[in-house]
Amino acid sequence: MKIDEIQIRVRYGETDQMGVVYHGNYALYLEMGRIEWLRKLGVSYKNMEEKGVMLPVVSLSINYKKSASYDDVINVKTQLKKRPTAKIEFEYEITNNKGEVLTTAHTTLVFIDIKTNRPVRAPKYLLDLLVD
């Protein structure tokens, strides 16, 4: 399925006193990867919400392998796991500039109608963009 990669420089405020990235910040890196994956596909969260659909995370799984540190440049690879239905699943791999795997992760998000707060199928305009 479609893959995208972004690079992020670790900021000082994302680290602890030892200069190591605080574990909770990896969820933010995954979100950045996911937002850019959608943006490069031609979809923005803002536009999706304006059209009445929100996309909350319902499941997050992260496996920590190695630490990232202050000022490291990390690569976040985001991959769609399978064609979306009422949910969309992504797999991630975060590596450092040496190509070492720091983190692997998986998220599941659900398409929700903003007015009813109920799950809905993936918007057709999104599915149309996934045609190879």
C-alpha positions in Angstrom: 0.0 0.0 0.0 1.0 3.6 -0.2 4.1 4.7 1.8 5.4 8.1 2.7 8.4 9.3 4.7 9.2 12.5 6.5 12.2 13.7 8.5 12.0 15.3 11.9 14.8 16.9 13.9 14.3 16.1 17.6 13.8 19.3 19.6 15.2 19.9 23.1 11.7 20.1 24.6 10.9 16.6 23.4 13.7 15.1 25.5 14.2 14.3 29.2 17.2 15.4 31.4 19.4 12.8 29.7 18.7 14.2 26.2 16.6 11.2 25.3 13.2 11.6 23.6 10.4 11.2 26.1 8.4 8.0 25.1 5.1 9.9 24.8 6.5 12.1 22.0 6.6 9.2 19.6 2.8 9.4 19.3 3.3 12.9 18.0 5.8 11.8 15.5 3.4 9.2 14.3 0.7 11.8 14.0 3.0 14.0 11.9 3.7 11.1 9.6 0.0 10.3 9.2 -1.0 13.9 8.5 1.7 14.2 5.9 0.8 10.9 4.4 -2.8 12.1 4.0 -1.7 15.6 2.8 0.5 14.1 0.1 -2.4 12.0 -1.0 -4.4 15.2 -1.4 -6.5 15.1 1.8 -6.2 17.3 4.9 -7.7 16.7 8.4 -9.1 20.2 8.3 -10.9 19.6 5.0 -12.2 16.3 6.1 -13.6 17.8 9.3 -15.2 20.7 7.2 -16.9 17.9 5.2 -18.3 16.4 8.4 -15.9 13.6 9.2 -13.4 13.3 12.0 -10.8 10.6 12.4 -9.9 9.8 16.0 -7.3 7.3 17.0 -8.9 4.3 18.7 -5.8 2.1 19.0 -2.0 2.8 19.3 0.7 0.3 19.7 4.4 1.3 19.9 7.5 -1.0 20.2 10.6 0.9 21.4 13.9 -0.6 20.1 16.4 2.2 20.5 16.4 5.8 21.8 16.4 9.0 19.8 18.2 11.9 21.3 18.2 15.7 21.1 19.1 17.1 17.7 18.9 13.7 16.0 17.2 13.7 12.6 14.7 10.8 12.5 12.9 9.4 9.6 9.2 8.4 10.0 7.9 6.0 7.5 4.1 5.7 7.3 2.4 3.0 5.4 -1.3 2.2 4.9 -1.9 -1.3 6.1 -5.0 -2.1 4.0 -7.8 -0.3 2.1 -9.9 1.7 4.5 -13.4 0.7 5.5 -15.0 2.4 8.5 -11.5 2.4 9.9 -8.0 3.1 8.6 -4.9 1.4 9.8 -1.3 2.6 9.5 2.1 0.9 10.2 5.1 3.0 11.0 8.9 2.6 11.3 11.1 5.3 12.8 14.8 5.2 12.0 17.8 7.3 12.8 20.2 8.8 10.3 22.3 5.6 10.5 19.2 3.6 9.3 18.8 1.9 12.7 15.2 1.1 13.6 14.2 3.1 16.7 10.5 2.3 16.9 7.8 0.4 15.1 4.2 1.2 15.6 0.6 0.6 14.5 -2.5 2.9 14.7 -6.1 2.4 14.0 -8.4 5.4 13.4 -12.1 5.4 12.8 -14.1 7.6 10.5 -16.8 9.3 12.6 -19.7 11.5 11.4 -19.3 14.8 13.3 -23.0 15.4 13.7 -24.1 11.9 14.9 -20.8 10.9 16.5 -21.2 7.5 14.9 -18.8 5.5 12.7 -19.2 5.9 8.9 -17.5 4.4 5.9 -14.3 6.0 4.5 -15.2 9.0 2.3 -15.4 8.1 -1.4 -13.0 11.0 -2.3 -10.4 9.3 -0.1 -10.9 5.9 -1.5 -10.8 7.3 -5.1 -7.3 8.7 -4.3 -6.0 5.3 -3.3 -6.5 3.8 -6.7 -3.1 2.9 -8.1 
